[in-house]
């Protein structure tokens, strides 16, 4: 059984809200997503994992918006990865999510409800569901680099898609640190931690000589 980790849950939230994943990461509750991902890993079957995803995201609200949509999308992805789909109509799904939002359906009851209404995906639909889930939550990534501004100076920092996905695992603080450190390595406009570069004694002496020479030239005119 394949379940999304915390990075993939960020992508789920981005798809649900139709926002850039980097912007979703900057505003989401990373600690809540890590806890939800750990609960999914402990789930014993697809129905339990889907219920944990739906309840966790809807109740904890780790994203700035579209938590209900993200919760159901995560649950549907877990089931599709296991070759299952929910045999419910659209209005029944909406009612189910609202009951979870209001606290009228706990996780144990939701597991039983989902287990009673899942059916195997067969034929081309099974292959399509797995392909969509794989492309949605485990993208190969574009060939072009991901460009993010340095938090310290604003200069562009280019990262490969793989480097960018690895970087966001640590959360917003880790992203800021890594971008600042990468900018220091590439541009050398500030220190590794983002502090301004200290002027050296030799640089001060060169600056003083240039100032004195300029004054001398101006005095001769």
Rosetta blueprint (number, residue, H / E / L):
1 X L
2 X L
3 X L
4 X L
5 X L
6 X H
7 X H
8 X H
9 X H
10 X H
11 X H
12 X H
13 X H
14 X H
15 X H
16 X H
17 X H
18 X L
19 X L
20 X L
21 X H
22 X H
23 X H
24 X H
25 X H
26 X H
27 X H
28 X L
29 X L
30 X H
31 X H
32 X H
33 X H
34 X H
35 X H
36 X H
37 X H
38 X H
39 X H
40 X H
41 X H
42 X H
43 X L
44 X L
45 X L
46 X H
47 X H
48 X H
49 X H
50 X H
51 X H
52 X H
53 X H
54 X H
55 X H
56 X H
57 X H
58 X H
59 X H
60 X H
61 X L
62 X L
63 X L
64 X L
65 X L
66 X L
67 X H
68 X H
69 X H
70 X H
71 X H
72 X H
73 X H
74 X H
75 X H
76 X H
77 X H
78 X H
79 X H
80 X H
81 X H
82 X L
83 X L
84 X E
85 X E
86 X E
87 X L
88 X L
89 X L
90 X H
91 X H
92 X H
93 X H
94 X H
95 X H
96 X H
97 X H
98 X H
99 X H
100 X H
101 X H
102 X H
103 X L
104 X L
105 X L
106 X L
107 X H
108 X H
109 X H
110 X H
111 X H
112 X H
113 X H
114 X H
115 X H
116 X H
117 X L
118 X E
119 X E
120 X E
121 X L
122 X L
123 X H
124 X H
125 X H
126 X H
127 X H
128 X H
129 X H
130 X H
131 X H
132 X H
133 X H
134 X H
135 X H
136 X H
137 X H
138 X L
139 X L
140 X L
141 X L
142 X L
143 X L
144 X L
145 X L
146 X E
147 X E
148 X E
149 X E
150 X L
151 X L
152 X L
153 X L
154 X L
155 X L
156 X E
157 X E
158 X E
159 X E
160 X L
161 X H
162 X H
163 X H
164 X H
165 X H
166 X H
167 X H
168 X H
169 X H
170 X H
171 X L
172 X H
173 X H
174 X H
175 X H
176 X H
177 X H
178 X H
179 X H
180 X H
181 X H
182 X H
183 X H
184 X H
185 X H
186 X H
187 X H
188 X L
189 X L
190 X L
191 X L
192 X L
193 X L
194 X L
195 X L
196 X L
197 X L
198 X L
199 X L
200 X L
201 X H
202 X H
203 X H
204 X H
205 X H
206 X H
207 X H
208 X H
209 X H
210 X H
211 X H
212 X H
213 X H
214 X H
215 X H
216 X H
217 X H
218 X H
219 X H
220 X H
221 X L
